[in-house]
Amino acid sequence: MHWSGFFSKKENWLTLAPFAGYIIFGLANIIFFSMAMKQIPASTALAIWMGLTLVGVKLVDITVFKESYNGYQFLYMGLIMVGIAGLKRNG
């Protein structure tokens, strides 16, 4: 990368877009996670956050990246969601 005149070309702004998204989503992660911890215990908040992340990433893999899948994977994702609901209910 050459920094002189870097911001004058549209293509260079597109290079920075993933970094900007990382910063925005990272800040949102901190804000929303801290809001969740005000309402529920930290261990429950982390379990919910990570479980939803795991299921979300798998769904993105299937829909966007066309990764192969089978019924057992949906069963296991459902079990993760049931575990999250159990933690929230009893937390």
PDB file of N, CA, C and O in Angstrom:
ATOM      1  N   MET A   1       0.832  -1.177   0.000  1.00  0.00           N
ATOM      2  CA  MET A   1       0.000   0.000   0.000  1.00  0.00           C
ATOM      3  C   MET A   1       0.880   1.245   0.000  1.00  0.00           C
ATOM      4  O   MET A   1       1.867   1.344   0.730  1.00  0.00           O
ATOM      5  N   HIS A   2       0.497   2.151  -0.815  1.00  0.00           N
ATOM      6  CA  HIS A   2       1.173   3.440  -0.848  1.00  0.00           C
ATOM      7  C   HIS A   2       0.245   4.458  -0.217  1.00  0.00           C
ATOM      8  O   HIS A   2      -0.886   4.633  -0.670  1.00  0.00           O
ATOM      9  N   TRP A   3       0.711   5.132   0.825  1.00  0.00           N
ATOM     10  CA  TRP A   3      -0.148   6.024   1.601  1.00  0.00           C
ATOM     11  C   TRP A   3      -0.325   7.392   0.967  1.00  0.00           C
ATOM     12  O   TRP A   3      -1.310   8.071   1.259  1.00  0.00           O
ATOM     13  N   SER A   4       0.589   7.818   0.114  1.00  0.00           N
ATOM     14  CA  SER A   4       0.399   9.125  -0.518  1.00  0.00           C
ATOM     15  C   SER A   4      -0.744   9.019  -1.533  1.00  0.00           C
ATOM     16  O   SER A   4      -0.676   8.230  -2.476  1.00  0.00           O
ATOM     17  N   GLY A   5      -1.766   9.801  -1.334  1.00  0.00           N
ATOM     18  CA  GLY A   5      -2.936   9.764  -2.209  1.00  0.00           C
ATOM     19  C   GLY A   5      -3.836   8.568  -1.966  1.00  0.00           C
ATOM     20  O   GLY A   5      -4.669   8.239  -2.811  1.00  0.00           O
ATOM     21  N   PHE A   6      -3.681   7.912  -0.824  1.00  0.00           N
ATOM     22  CA  PHE A   6      -4.434   6.688  -0.537  1.00  0.00           C
ATOM     23  C   PHE A   6      -5.941   6.940  -0.516  1.00  0.00           C
ATOM     24  O   PHE A   6      -6.715   6.138  -1.036  1.00  0.00           O
ATOM     25  N   PHE A   7      -6.351   8.051   0.083  1.00  0.00           N
ATOM     26  CA  PHE A   7      -7.774   8.306   0.260  1.00  0.00           C
ATOM     27  C   PHE A   7      -8.427   8.982  -0.939  1.00  0.00           C
ATOM     28  O   PHE A   7      -9.615   9.300  -0.896  1.00  0.00           O
ATOM     29  N   SER A   8      -7.680   9.202  -1.990  1.00  0.00           N
ATOM     30  CA  SER A   8      -8.257   9.852  -3.162  1.00  0.00           C
ATOM     31  C   SER A   8      -8.904   8.858  -4.126  1.00  0.00           C
ATOM     32  O   SER A   8      -9.630   9.267  -5.033  1.00  0.00           O
ATOM     33  N   LYS A   9      -8.653   7.559  -3.944  1.00  0.00           N
ATOM     34  CA  LYS A   9      -9.222   6.548  -4.839  1.00  0.00           C
ATOM     35  C   LYS A   9     -10.299   5.743  -4.116  1.00  0.00           C
ATOM     36  O   LYS A   9     -10.141   5.384  -2.950  1.00  0.00           O
ATOM     37  N   LYS A  10     -11.396   5.463  -4.823  1.00  0.00           N
ATOM     38  CA  LYS A  10     -12.513   4.719  -4.253  1.00  0.00           C
ATOM     39  C   LYS A  10     -12.098   3.302  -3.859  1.00  0.00           C
ATOM     40  O   LYS A  10     -12.560   2.788  -2.840  1.00  0.00           O
ATOM     41  N   GLU A  11     -11.244   2.671  -4.640  1.00  0.00           N
ATOM     42  CA  GLU A  11     -10.810   1.304  -4.358  1.00  0.00           C
ATOM     43  C   GLU A  11     -10.106   1.208  -3.005  1.00  0.00           C
ATOM     44  O   GLU A  11     -10.234   0.206  -2.302  1.00  0.00           O
ATOM     45  N   ASN A  12      -9.372   2.243  -2.651  1.00  0.00           N
ATOM     46  CA  ASN A  12      -8.665   2.239  -1.372  1.00  0.00           C
ATOM     47  C   ASN A  12      -9.626   2.349  -0.195  1.00  0.00           C
ATOM     48  O   ASN A  12      -9.374   1.778   0.866  1.00  0.00           O
ATOM     49  N   TRP A  13     -10.729   3.079  -0.373  1.00  0.00           N
ATOM     50  CA  TRP A  13     -11.735   3.150   0.688  1.00  0.00           C
ATOM     51  C   TRP A  13     -12.355   1.771   0.905  1.00  0.00           C
ATOM     52  O   TRP A  13     -12.656   1.392   2.037  1.00  0.00           O
ATOM     53  N   LEU A  14     -12.545   1.023  -0.183  1.00  0.00           N
ATOM     54  CA  LEU A  14     -13.098  -0.323  -0.051  1.00  0.00           C
ATOM     55  C   LEU A  14     -12.141  -1.263   0.681  1.00  0.00           C
ATOM     56  O   LEU A  14     -12.577  -2.242   1.287  1.00  0.00           O
ATOM     57  N   THR A  15     -10.860  -0.976   0.629  1.00  0.00           N
ATOM     58  CA  THR A  15      -9.880  -1.759   1.375  1.00  0.00           C
ATOM     59  C   THR A  15     -10.063  -1.555   2.870  1.00  0.00           C
ATOM     60  O   THR A  15      -9.853  -2.479   3.656  1.00  0.00           O
ATOM     61  N   LEU A  16     -10.447  -0.365   3.261  1.00  0.00           N
ATOM     62  CA  LEU A  16     -10.631  -0.060   4.675  1.00  0.00           C
ATOM     63  C   LEU A  16     -12.000  -0.464   5.217  1.00  0.00           C
ATOM     64  O   LEU A  16     -12.197  -0.445   6.431  1.00  0.00           O
ATOM     65  N   ALA A  17     -12.946  -0.828   4.362  1.00  0.00           N
ATOM     66  CA  ALA A  17     -14.301  -1.158   4.801  1.00  0.00           C
ATOM     67  C   ALA A  17     -14.328  -2.322   5.797  1.00  0.00           C
ATOM     68  O   ALA A  17     -15.017  -2.210   6.812  1.00  0.00           O
ATOM     69  N   PRO A  18     -13.620  -3.430   5.566  1.00  0.00           N
ATOM     70  CA  PRO A  18     -13.653  -4.506   6.565  1.00  0.00           C
ATOM     71  C   PRO A  18     -13.100  -4.066   7.921  1.00  0.00           C
ATOM     72  O   PRO A  18     -13.598  -4.493   8.962  1.00  0.00           O
ATOM     73  N   PHE A  19     -12.092  -3.231   7.911  1.00  0.00           N
ATOM     74  CA  PHE A  19     -11.523  -2.731   9.160  1.00  0.00           C
ATOM     75  C   PHE A  19     -12.527  -1.857   9.895  1.00  0.00           C
ATOM     76  O   PHE A  19     -12.670  -1.955  11.114  1.00  0.00           O
ATOM     77  N   ALA A  20     -13.218  -1.007   9.159  1.00  0.00           N
ATOM     78  CA  ALA A  20     -14.237  -0.151   9.769  1.00  0.00           C
ATOM     79  C   ALA A  20     -15.368  -1.004  10.344  1.00  0.00           C
ATOM     80  O   ALA A  20     -15.869  -0.718  11.431  1.00  0.00           O
ATOM     81  N   GLY A  21     -15.770  -2.050   9.618  1.00  0.00           N
ATOM     82  CA  GLY A  21     -16.800  -2.949  10.121  1.00  0.00           C
ATOM     83  C   GLY A  21     -16.358  -3.654  11.382  1.00  0.00           C
ATOM     84  O   GLY A  21     -17.148  -3.833  12.310  1.00  0.00           O
ATOM     85  N   TYR A  22     -15.101  -4.056  11.421  1.00  0.00           N
ATOM     86  CA  TYR A  22     -14.547  -4.715  12.607  1.00  0.00           C
ATOM     87  C   TYR A  22     -14.602  -3.788  13.811  1.00  0.00           C
ATOM     88  O   TYR A  22     -14.962  -4.217  14.908  1.00  0.00           O
ATOM     89  N   ILE A  23     -14.254  -2.534  13.620  1.00  0.00           N
ATOM     90  CA  ILE A  23     -14.277  -1.558  14.710  1.00  0.00           C
ATOM     91  C   ILE A  23     -15.715  -1.310  15.174  1.00  0.00           C
ATOM     92  O   ILE A  23     -15.984  -1.308  16.375  1.00  0.00           O
ATOM     93  N   ILE A  24     -16.628  -1.106  14.243  1.00  0.00           N
ATOM     94  CA  ILE A  24     -18.021  -0.818  14.594  1.00  0.00           C
ATOM     95  C   ILE A  24     -18.653  -1.997  15.321  1.00  0.00           C
ATOM     96  O   ILE A  24     -19.277  -1.816  16.367  1.00  0.00           O
ATOM     97  N   PHE A  25     -18.498  -3.211  14.777  1.00  0.00           N
ATOM     98  CA  PHE A  25     -19.091  -4.380  15.414  1.00  0.00           C
ATOM     99  C   PHE A  25     -18.396  -4.720  16.730  1.00  0.00           C
ATOM    100  O   PHE A  25     -19.032  -5.240  17.647  1.00  0.00           O
ATOM    101  N   GLY A  26     -17.118  -4.436  16.833  1.00  0.00           N
ATOM    102  CA  GLY A  26     -16.411  -4.663  18.091  1.00  0.00           C
ATOM    103  C   GLY A  26     -16.920  -3.753  19.197  1.00  0.00           C
ATOM    104  O   GLY A  26     -17.112  -4.192  20.331  1.00  0.00           O
ATOM    105  N   LEU A  27     -17.136  -2.493  18.867  1.00  0.00           N
ATOM    106  CA  LEU A  27     -17.687  -1.560  19.856  1.00  0.00           C
ATOM    107  C   LEU A  27     -19.112  -1.940  20.233  1.00  0.00           C
ATOM    108  O   LEU A  27     -19.488  -1.880  21.403  1.00  0.00           O
ATOM    109  N   ALA A  28     -19.904  -2.330  19.238  1.00  0.00           N
ATOM    110  CA  ALA A  28     -21.273  -2.762  19.528  1.00  0.00           C
ATOM    111  C   ALA A  28     -21.263  -4.010  20.416  1.00  0.00           C
ATOM    112  O   ALA A  28     -22.104  -4.145  21.305  1.00  0.00           O
ATOM    113  N   ASN A  29     -20.329  -4.909  20.182  1.00  0.00           N
ATOM    114  CA  ASN A  29     -20.185  -6.109  21.004  1.00  0.00           C
ATOM    115  C   ASN A  29     -19.954  -5.737  22.453  1.00  0.00           C
ATOM    116  O   ASN A  29     -20.604  -6.286  23.342  1.00  0.00           O
ATOM    117  N   ILE A  30     -19.055  -4.830  22.704  1.00  0.00           N
ATOM    118  CA  ILE A  30     -18.742  -4.404  24.070  1.00  0.00           C
ATOM    119  C   ILE A  30     -19.952  -3.731  24.716  1.00  0.00           C
ATOM    120  O   ILE A  30     -20.280  -4.014  25.868  1.00  0.00           O
ATOM    121  N   ILE A  31     -20.602  -2.859  23.991  1.00  0.00           N
ATOM    122  CA  ILE A  31     -21.749  -2.124  24.537  1.00  0.00           C
ATOM    123  C   ILE A  31     -22.892  -3.071  24.878  1.00  0.00           C
ATOM    124  O   ILE A  31     -23.415  -3.037  25.992  1.00  0.00           O
ATOM    125  N   PHE A  32     -23.284  -3.920  23.923  1.00  0.00           N
ATOM    126  CA  PHE A  32     -24.434  -4.794  24.152  1.00  0.00           C
ATOM    127  C   PHE A  32     -24.126  -5.884  25.176  1.00  0.00           C
ATOM    128  O   PHE A  32     -25.008  -6.272  25.942  1.00  0.00           O
ATOM    129  N   PHE A  33     -22.911  -6.373  25.200  1.00  0.00           N
ATOM    130  CA  PHE A  33     -22.556  -7.393  26.191  1.00  0.00           C
ATOM    131  C   PHE A  33     -22.573  -6.792  27.593  1.00  0.00           C
ATOM    132  O   PHE A  33     -23.031  -7.437  28.535  1.00  0.00           O
ATOM    133  N   SER A  34     -22.081  -5.571  27.738  1.00  0.00           N
ATOM    134  CA  SER A  34     -22.109  -4.936  29.057  1.00  0.00           C
ATOM    135  C   SER A  34     -23.543  -4.631  29.488  1.00  0.00           C
ATOM    136  O   SER A  34     -23.851  -4.702  30.678  1.00  0.00           O
ATOM    137  N   MET A  35     -24.421  -4.294  28.549  1.00  0.00           N
ATOM    138  CA  MET A  35     -25.829  -4.095  28.875  1.00  0.00           C
ATOM    139  C   MET A  35     -26.469  -5.405  29.333  1.00  0.00           C
ATOM    140  O   MET A  35     -27.275  -5.413  30.263  1.00  0.00           O
ATOM    141  N   ALA A  36     -26.114  -6.498  28.687  1.00  0.00           N
ATOM    142  CA  ALA A  36     -26.671  -7.800  29.067  1.00  0.00           C
ATOM    143  C   ALA A  36     -26.221  -8.196  30.461  1.00  0.00           C
ATOM    144  O   ALA A  36     -26.997  -8.779  31.218  1.00  0.00           O
ATOM    145  N   MET A  37     -24.976  -7.890  30.814  1.00  0.00           N
ATOM    146  CA  MET A  37     -24.453  -8.284  32.122  1.00  0.00           C
ATOM    147  C   MET A  37     -25.085  -7.475  33.261  1.00  0.00           C
ATOM    148  O   MET A  37     -24.959  -7.860  34.423  1.00  0.00           O
ATOM    149  N   LYS A  38     -25.749  -6.382  32.955  1.00  0.00           N
ATOM    150  CA  LYS A  38     -26.464  -5.645  33.993  1.00  0.00           C
ATOM    151  C   LYS A  38     -27.755  -6.362  34.380  1.00  0.00           C
ATOM    152  O   LYS A  38     -28.275  -6.160  35.478  1.00  0.00           O
ATOM    153  N   GLN A  39     -28.270  -7.199  33.483  1.00  0.00           N
ATOM    154  CA  GLN A  39     -29.543  -7.876  33.710  1.00  0.00           C
ATOM    155  C   GLN A  39     -29.388  -9.327  34.154  1.00  0.00           C
ATOM    156  O   GLN A  39     -30.231  -9.838  34.891  1.00  0.00           O
ATOM    157  N   ILE A  40     -28.328  -9.997  33.718  1.00  0.00           N
ATOM    158  CA  ILE A  40     -28.138 -11.417  34.010  1.00  0.00           C
ATOM    159  C   ILE A  40     -26.697 -11.648  34.448  1.00  0.00           C
ATOM    160  O   ILE A  40     -25.835 -10.806  34.197  1.00  0.00           O
ATOM    161  N   PRO A  41     -26.422 -12.782  35.103  1.00  0.00           N
ATOM    162  CA  PRO A  41     -25.050 -13.066  35.535  1.00  0.00           C
ATOM    163  C   PRO A  41     -24.080 -13.154  34.343  1.00  0.00           C
ATOM    164  O   PRO A  41     -24.473 -13.486  33.224  1.00  0.00           O
ATOM    165  N   ALA A  42     -22.833 -12.855  34.613  1.00  0.00           N
ATOM    166  CA  ALA A  42     -21.821 -12.829  33.550  1.00  0.00           C
ATOM    167  C   ALA A  42     -21.677 -14.180  32.866  1.00  0.00           C
ATOM    168  O   ALA A  42     -21.521 -14.234  31.646  1.00  0.00           O
ATOM    169  N   SER A  43     -21.725 -15.275  33.627  1.00  0.00           N
ATOM    170  CA  SER A  43     -21.567 -16.601  33.014  1.00  0.00           C
ATOM    171  C   SER A  43     -22.721 -16.914  32.072  1.00  0.00           C
ATOM    172  O   SER A  43     -22.512 -17.491  31.005  1.00  0.00           O
ATOM    173  N   THR A  44     -23.931 -16.541  32.456  1.00  0.00           N
ATOM    174  CA  THR A  44     -25.088 -16.764  31.588  1.00  0.00           C
ATOM    175  C   THR A  44     -25.001 -15.877  30.356  1.00  0.00           C
ATOM    176  O   THR A  44     -25.289 -16.328  29.248  1.00  0.00           O
ATOM    177  N   ALA A  45     -24.611 -14.628  30.536  1.00  0.00           N
ATOM    178  CA  ALA A  45     -24.477 -13.701  29.404  1.00  0.00           C
ATOM    179  C   ALA A  45     -23.444 -14.217  28.404  1.00  0.00           C
ATOM    180  O   ALA A  45     -23.665 -14.160  27.194  1.00  0.00           O
ATOM    181  N   LEU A  46     -22.322 -14.717  28.908  1.00  0.00           N
ATOM    182  CA  LEU A  46     -21.283 -15.235  28.007  1.00  0.00           C
ATOM    183  C   LEU A  46     -21.756 -16.480  27.279  1.00  0.00           C
ATOM    184  O   LEU A  46     -21.487 -16.637  26.088  1.00  0.00           O
ATOM    185  N   ALA A  47     -22.460 -17.372  27.976  1.00  0.00           N
ATOM    186  CA  ALA A  47     -22.970 -18.579  27.326  1.00  0.00           C
ATOM    187  C   ALA A  47     -23.967 -18.232  26.225  1.00  0.00           C
ATOM    188  O   ALA A  47     -23.936 -18.819  25.143  1.00  0.00           O
ATOM    189  N   ILE A  48     -24.841 -17.288  26.502  1.00  0.00           N
ATOM    190  CA  ILE A  48     -25.814 -16.862  25.493  1.00  0.00           C
ATOM    191  C   ILE A  48     -25.105 -16.229  24.308  1.00  0.00           C
ATOM    192  O   ILE A  48     -25.405 -16.544  23.156  1.00  0.00           O
ATOM    193  N   TRP A  49     -24.174 -15.344  24.587  1.00  0.00           N
ATOM    194  CA  TRP A  49     -23.442 -14.629  23.529  1.00  0.00           C
ATOM    195  C   TRP A  49     -22.688 -15.614  22.630  1.00  0.00           C
ATOM    196  O   TRP A  49     -22.757 -15.518  21.404  1.00  0.00           O
ATOM    197  N   MET A  50     -21.977 -16.548  23.236  1.00  0.00           N
ATOM    198  CA  MET A  50     -21.181 -17.492  22.449  1.00  0.00           C
ATOM    199  C   MET A  50     -22.064 -18.493  21.716  1.00  0.00           C
ATOM    200  O   MET A  50     -21.773 -18.856  20.576  1.00  0.00           O
ATOM    201  N   GLY A  51     -23.139 -18.941  22.358  1.00  0.00           N
ATOM    202  CA  GLY A  51     -24.050 -19.876  21.691  1.00  0.00           C
ATOM    203  C   GLY A  51     -24.695 -19.259  20.467  1.00  0.00           C
ATOM    204  O   GLY A  51     -24.757 -19.881  19.407  1.00  0.00           O
ATOM    205  N   LEU A  52     -25.172 -18.039  20.613  1.00  0.00           N
ATOM    206  CA  LEU A  52     -25.773 -17.359  19.464  1.00  0.00           C
ATOM    207  C   LEU A  52     -24.747 -17.108  18.369  1.00  0.00           C
ATOM    208  O   LEU A  52     -25.066 -17.172  17.182  1.00  0.00           O
ATOM    209  N   THR A  53     -23.520 -16.823  18.770  1.00  0.00           N
ATOM    210  CA  THR A  53     -22.453 -16.622  17.788  1.00  0.00           C
ATOM    211  C   THR A  53     -22.169 -17.905  17.023  1.00  0.00           C
ATOM    212  O   THR A  53     -22.021 -17.879  15.801  1.00  0.00           O
ATOM    213  N   LEU A  54     -22.092 -19.026  17.732  1.00  0.00           N
ATOM    214  CA  LEU A  54     -21.834 -20.310  17.070  1.00  0.00           C
ATOM    215  C   LEU A  54     -22.929 -20.656  16.071  1.00  0.00           C
ATOM    216  O   LEU A  54     -22.649 -21.050  14.938  1.00  0.00           O
ATOM    217  N   VAL A  55     -24.172 -20.505  16.498  1.00  0.00           N
ATOM    218  CA  VAL A  55     -25.292 -20.817  15.607  1.00  0.00           C
ATOM    219  C   VAL A  55     -25.313 -19.837  14.431  1.00  0.00           C
ATOM    220  O   VAL A  55     -25.544 -20.243  13.292  1.00  0.00           O
ATOM    221  N   GLY A  56     -25.076 -18.570  14.697  1.00  0.00           N
ATOM    222  CA  GLY A  56     -25.063 -17.568  13.633  1.00  0.00           C
ATOM    223  C   GLY A  56     -23.982 -17.818  12.597  1.00  0.00           C
ATOM    224  O   GLY A  56     -24.227 -17.695  11.397  1.00  0.00           O
ATOM    225  N   VAL A  57     -22.787 -18.169  13.055  1.00  0.00           N
ATOM    226  CA  VAL A  57     -21.690 -18.438  12.121  1.00  0.00           C
ATOM    227  C   VAL A  57     -22.009 -19.659  11.263  1.00  0.00           C
ATOM    228  O   VAL A  57     -21.731 -19.667  10.064  1.00  0.00           O
ATOM    229  N   LYS A  58     -22.587 -20.681  11.868  1.00  0.00           N
ATOM    230  CA  LYS A  58     -22.938 -21.877  11.102  1.00  0.00           C
ATOM    231  C   LYS A  58     -23.995 -21.561  10.056  1.00  0.00           C
ATOM    232  O   LYS A  58     -23.914 -22.043   8.927  1.00  0.00           O
ATOM    233  N   LEU A  59     -24.981 -20.757  10.421  1.00  0.00           N
ATOM    234  CA  LEU A  59     -26.012 -20.385   9.454  1.00  0.00           C
ATOM    235  C   LEU A  59     -25.445 -19.538   8.315  1.00  0.00           C
ATOM    236  O   LEU A  59     -25.871 -19.677   7.169  1.00  0.00           O
ATOM    237  N   VAL A  60     -24.490 -18.664   8.623  1.00  0.00           N
ATOM    238  CA  VAL A  60     -23.827 -17.891   7.564  1.00  0.00           C
ATOM    239  C   VAL A  60     -23.022 -18.820   6.663  1.00  0.00           C
ATOM    240  O   VAL A  60     -23.030 -18.656   5.443  1.00  0.00           O
ATOM    241  N   ASP A  61     -22.330 -19.791   7.248  1.00  0.00           N
ATOM    242  CA  ASP A  61     -21.583 -20.766   6.438  1.00  0.00           C
ATOM    243  C   ASP A  61     -22.508 -21.490   5.464  1.00  0.00           C
ATOM    244  O   ASP A  61     -22.163 -21.695   4.300  1.00  0.00           O
ATOM    245  N   ILE A  62     -23.671 -21.870   5.949  1.00  0.00           N
ATOM    246  CA  ILE A  62     -24.606 -22.621   5.105  1.00  0.00           C
ATOM    247  C   ILE A  62     -25.221 -21.738   4.032  1.00  0.00           C
ATOM    248  O   ILE A  62     -25.290 -22.138   2.869  1.00  0.00           O
ATOM    249  N   THR A  63     -25.668 -20.544   4.403  1.00  0.00           N
ATOM    250  CA  THR A  63     -26.397 -19.703   3.451  1.00  0.00           C
ATOM    251  C   THR A  63     -25.483 -18.913   2.517  1.00  0.00           C
ATOM    252  O   THR A  63     -25.745 -18.833   1.317  1.00  0.00           O
ATOM    253  N   VAL A  64     -24.425 -18.337   3.051  1.00  0.00           N
ATOM    254  CA  VAL A  64     -23.576 -17.464   2.231  1.00  0.00           C
ATOM    255  C   VAL A  64     -22.481 -18.252   1.525  1.00  0.00           C
ATOM    256  O   VAL A  64     -22.259 -18.083   0.326  1.00  0.00           O
ATOM    257  N   PHE A  65     -21.800 -19.112   2.273  1.00  0.00           N
ATOM    258  CA  PHE A  65     -20.647 -19.822   1.711  1.00  0.00           C
ATOM    259  C   PHE A  65     -20.998 -21.184   1.145  1.00  0.00           C
ATOM    260  O   PHE A  65     -20.117 -21.903   0.673  1.00  0.00           O
ATOM    261  N   LYS A  66     -22.280 -21.553   1.185  1.00  0.00           N
ATOM    262  CA  LYS A  66     -22.782 -22.798   0.587  1.00  0.00           C
ATOM    263  C   LYS A  66     -22.058 -24.032   1.109  1.00  0.00           C
ATOM    264  O   LYS A  66     -21.780 -24.963   0.353  1.00  0.00           O
ATOM    265  N   GLU A  67     -21.757 -24.037   2.399  1.00  0.00           N
ATOM    266  CA  GLU A  67     -21.123 -25.187   3.021  1.00  0.00           C
ATOM    267  C   GLU A  67     -22.140 -26.316   3.136  1.00  0.00           C
ATOM    268  O   GLU A  67     -23.324 -26.065   3.360  1.00  0.00           O
ATOM    269  N   SER A  68     -21.689 -27.551   2.985  1.00  0.00           N
ATOM    270  CA  SER A  68     -22.600 -28.683   3.097  1.00  0.00           C
ATOM    271  C   SER A  68     -23.035 -28.847   4.555  1.00  0.00           C
ATOM    272  O   SER A  68     -22.322 -28.456   5.479  1.00  0.00           O
ATOM    273  N   TYR A  69     -24.208 -29.426   4.735  1.00  0.00           N
ATOM    274  CA  TYR A  69     -24.757 -29.611   6.075  1.00  0.00           C
ATOM    275  C   TYR A  69     -25.649 -30.846   6.079  1.00  0.00           C
ATOM    276  O   TYR A  69     -26.019 -31.373   5.030  1.00  0.00           O
ATOM    277  N   ASN A  70     -25.981 -31.290   7.282  1.00  0.00           N
ATOM    278  CA  ASN A  70     -26.922 -32.394   7.419  1.00  0.00           C
ATOM    279  C   ASN A  70     -27.858 -32.116   8.592  1.00  0.00           C
ATOM    280  O   ASN A  70     -27.690 -31.129   9.309  1.00  0.00           O
ATOM    281  N   GLY A  71     -28.820 -32.970   8.777  1.00  0.00           N
ATOM    282  CA  GLY A  71     -29.824 -32.768   9.802  1.00  0.00           C
ATOM    283  C   GLY A  71     -29.279 -32.762  11.209  1.00  0.00           C
ATOM    284  O   GLY A  71     -29.795 -32.059  12.078  1.00  0.00           O
ATOM    285  N   TYR A  72     -28.227 -33.551  11.443  1.00  0.00           N
ATOM    286  CA  TYR A  72     -27.651 -33.588  12.781  1.00  0.00           C
ATOM    287  C   TYR A  72     -27.117 -32.225  13.215  1.00  0.00           C
ATOM    288  O   TYR A  72     -27.195 -31.869  14.391  1.00  0.00           O
ATOM    289  N   GLN A  73     -26.582 -31.475  12.279  1.00  0.00           N
ATOM    290  CA  GLN A  73     -26.069 -30.155  12.625  1.00  0.00           C
ATOM    291  C   GLN A  73     -27.192 -29.249  13.120  1.00  0.00           C
ATOM    292  O   GLN A  73     -26.995 -28.469  14.051  1.00  0.00           O
ATOM    293  N   PHE A  74     -28.365 -29.347  12.505  1.00  0.00           N
ATOM    294  CA  PHE A  74     -29.497 -28.552  12.977  1.00  0.00           C
ATOM    295  C   PHE A  74     -29.983 -29.052  14.326  1.00  0.00           C
ATOM    296  O   PHE A  74     -30.417 -28.262  15.165  1.00  0.00           O
ATOM    297  N   LEU A  75     -29.912 -30.360  14.539  1.00  0.00           N
ATOM    298  CA  LEU A  75     -30.261 -30.905  15.846  1.00  0.00           C
ATOM    299  C   LEU A  75     -29.345 -30.342  16.923  1.00  0.00           C
ATOM    300  O   LEU A  75     -29.814 -29.918  17.979  1.00  0.00           O
ATOM    301  N   TYR A  76     -28.051 -30.336  16.662  1.00  0.00           N
ATOM    302  CA  TYR A  76     -27.088 -29.832  17.641  1.00  0.00           C
ATOM    303  C   TYR A  76     -27.238 -28.323  17.856  1.00  0.00           C
ATOM    304  O   TYR A  76     -27.082 -27.840  18.977  1.00  0.00           O
ATOM    305  N   MET A  77     -27.541 -27.578  16.786  1.00  0.00           N
ATOM    306  CA  MET A  77     -27.792 -26.147  16.963  1.00  0.00           C
ATOM    307  C   MET A  77     -29.037 -25.937  17.816  1.00  0.00           C
ATOM    308  O   MET A  77     -29.081 -25.021  18.637  1.00  0.00           O
ATOM    309  N   GLY A  78     -30.050 -26.783  17.622  1.00  0.00           N
ATOM    310  CA  GLY A  78     -31.243 -26.706  18.445  1.00  0.00           C
ATOM    311  C   GLY A  78     -30.936 -27.006  19.903  1.00  0.00           C
ATOM    312  O   GLY A  78     -31.486 -26.367  20.800  1.00  0.00           O
ATOM    313  N   LEU A  79     -30.055 -27.981  20.145  1.00  0.00           N
ATOM    314  CA  LEU A  79     -29.664 -28.290  21.519  1.00  0.00           C
ATOM    315  C   LEU A  79     -28.922 -27.120  22.166  1.00  0.00           C
ATOM    316  O   LEU A  79     -29.090 -26.853  23.356  1.00  0.00           O
ATOM    317  N   ILE A  80     -28.108 -26.432  21.382  1.00  0.00           N
ATOM    318  CA  ILE A  80     -27.433 -25.239  21.905  1.00  0.00           C
ATOM    319  C   ILE A  80     -28.468 -24.207  22.316  1.00  0.00           C
ATOM    320  O   ILE A  80     -28.363 -23.610  23.388  1.00  0.00           O
ATOM    321  N   MET A  81     -29.471 -23.993  21.467  1.00  0.00           N
ATOM    322  CA  MET A  81     -30.503 -23.005  21.772  1.00  0.00           C
ATOM    323  C   MET A  81     -31.321 -23.417  23.005  1.00  0.00           C
ATOM    324  O   MET A  81     -31.687 -22.569  23.818  1.00  0.00           O
ATOM    325  N   VAL A  82     -31.607 -24.720  23.142  1.00  0.00           N
ATOM    326  CA  VAL A  82     -32.335 -25.198  24.318  1.00  0.00           C
ATOM    327  C   VAL A  82     -31.483 -24.967  25.578  1.00  0.00           C
ATOM    328  O   VAL A  82     -32.010 -24.564  26.615  1.00  0.00           O
ATOM    329  N   GLY A  83     -30.181 -25.221  25.490  1.00  0.00           N
ATOM    330  CA  GLY A  83     -29.298 -24.965  26.617  1.00  0.00           C
ATOM    331  C   GLY A  83     -29.253 -23.502  27.000  1.00  0.00           C
ATOM    332  O   GLY A  83     -29.227 -23.166  28.184  1.00  0.00           O
ATOM    333  N   ILE A  84     -29.244 -22.635  26.012  1.00  0.00           N
ATOM    334  CA  ILE A  84     -29.254 -21.191  26.270  1.00  0.00           C
ATOM    335  C   ILE A  84     -30.553 -20.789  26.958  1.00  0.00           C
ATOM    336  O   ILE A  84     -30.539 -20.025  27.923  1.00  0.00           O
ATOM    337  N   ALA A  85     -31.671 -21.304  26.460  1.00  0.00           N
ATOM    338  CA  ALA A  85     -32.959 -20.982  27.074  1.00  0.00           C
ATOM    339  C   ALA A  85     -33.009 -21.494  28.512  1.00  0.00           C
ATOM    340  O   ALA A  85     -33.561 -20.825  29.386  1.00  0.00           O
ATOM    341  N   GLY A  86     -32.440 -22.672  28.764  1.00  0.00           N
ATOM    342  CA  GLY A  86     -32.399 -23.209  30.124  1.00  0.00           C
ATOM    343  C   GLY A  86     -31.551 -22.357  31.049  1.00  0.00           C
ATOM    344  O   GLY A  86     -31.914 -22.147  32.206  1.00  0.00           O
ATOM    345  N   LEU A  87     -30.436 -21.869  30.556  1.00  0.00           N
ATOM    346  CA  LEU A  87     -29.601 -20.985  31.376  1.00  0.00           C
ATOM    347  C   LEU A  87     -30.332 -19.692  31.701  1.00  0.00           C
ATOM    348  O   LEU A  87     -30.288 -19.217  32.836  1.00  0.00           O
ATOM    349  N   LYS A  88     -30.993 -19.131  30.722  1.00  0.00           N
ATOM    350  CA  LYS A  88     -31.710 -17.872  30.931  1.00  0.00           C
ATOM    351  C   LYS A  88     -32.866 -18.074  31.894  1.00  0.00           C
ATOM    352  O   LYS A  88     -33.109 -17.240  32.767  1.00  0.00           O
ATOM    353  N   ARG A  89     -33.579 -19.180  31.737  1.00  0.00           N
ATOM    354  CA  ARG A  89     -34.752 -19.428  32.573  1.00  0.00           C
ATOM    355  C   ARG A  89     -34.360 -19.653  34.033  1.00  0.00           C
ATOM    356  O   ARG A  89     -35.037 -19.178  34.945  1.00  0.00           O
ATOM    357  N   ASN A  90     -33.276 -20.373  34.244  1.00  0.00           N
ATOM    358  CA  ASN A  90     -32.857 -20.705  35.594  1.00  0.00           C
ATOM    359  C   ASN A  90     -31.771 -19.771  36.124  1.00  0.00           C
ATOM    360  O   ASN A  90     -31.292 -19.951  37.244  1.00  0.00           O
ATOM    361  N   GLY A  91     -31.376 -18.769  35.323  1.00  0.00           N
ATOM    362  CA  GLY A  91     -30.269 -17.893  35.706  1.00  0.00           C
ATOM    363  C   GLY A  91     -30.620 -16.741  36.525  1.00  0.00           C
ATOM    364  O   GLY A  91     -29.747 -15.954  36.891  1.00  0.00           O
TER     365      GLY A  91
END
